[in-house]
Amino acid sequence: MNTEDLDFLSALVRKRAGVVLSGEKGYFAQSRLAPLARHEGAESVEALIATLRESGDERLTQATVEAMTIADTAFFRDGPMFNHLRDVILPQLAASRPDGKLCIWSAGCSTGQEAYSLSMLIDQARMHVPNLSADIIGTDLSRRALEKAHSGLYTQFEVQRGLPIRLLLSHFEKAGDMWRANDRLRQSVRWRQLNLIEDRRSVRPFDLILCRNVVGSFDAETGARVLEHVAPALAPDGFLVLGRGETTTAASFEATSDGLGLYRRTHAANRVAA
């Protein structure tokens, strides 16, 4: 793939999704766009890009951006953080809600493993907090990723990445060579398509927002702006969770002291929201 095509792709993905491509961009683009090129009947990725540049077709543009931005994910990714949520954060939040019901947002949920992990975590935490329940919403830019998440269908390799065997057997059913989340697990999450770089203010407060391994793909300015968009959606005593090692310059948030990527809204941001 030539430099001109890579520059075109980089600019497109950055404009539409805020994502900054880095590293071996040529290899990455080839691996992500080859299936799309075959689906579109293009002879090669280069031919696909040529068609996109010439036609400006919105459907093809969106499909290209989605293919380039589907994030890698896994069940219970970063175990210590999930353990801390189960043992400390979820009981703490539930104790301050009369009905024990929480609203949780998995932002940039990709193919759904994080949101389903949260649902299974709620089941585990309920052993110590009997009235705990949660309304879980997963959002992502990619319609293709959301279709997979909604299907709850995963390969053997995918379920082996982070999913304990006891949870696999209790929450999934064999479906040929694949594993499908059972009805109860699939019905515990609602899925919505959403581009985080668009300023869409939430009309509901979330007690817990996970935006992990998302802002790190943006430049610092875009990442901070995205989190400023997210801030009004967080309850005053709620928590934002970023990926391990991710930080933000967003003025509305301050890190907690546990080192697990948890953030709280600042007092100033809470006063503005009030």
Buried (B, 14 or more C-beta within 10 A) or exposed (E): BEEEBBEBBBEBBBEBBBBBBEEEBBEBBBEBBBEBBEEBEBEBBBEBBBBBEEEEEEEBBBBBBBBBBBBEBBBBBBEEBBBBBBEBBBBEBBEEBEEBBBBBBBBBBBBBBBBBBBBBBBBBBBEEBEEBBBBBBBBBBBEBBBEBBBBBBBEEEBBBBBBEEEBBEEBBBEEEEBBBBEEEBBEBBEBEEBBBBEEEEBEEBBBBBBBBBBBBBBEBEBBBBBBBBBBBBBBEBBBBBBBBEBBBEBEBBBBBEEEBBBBBBBEEBBEEBE
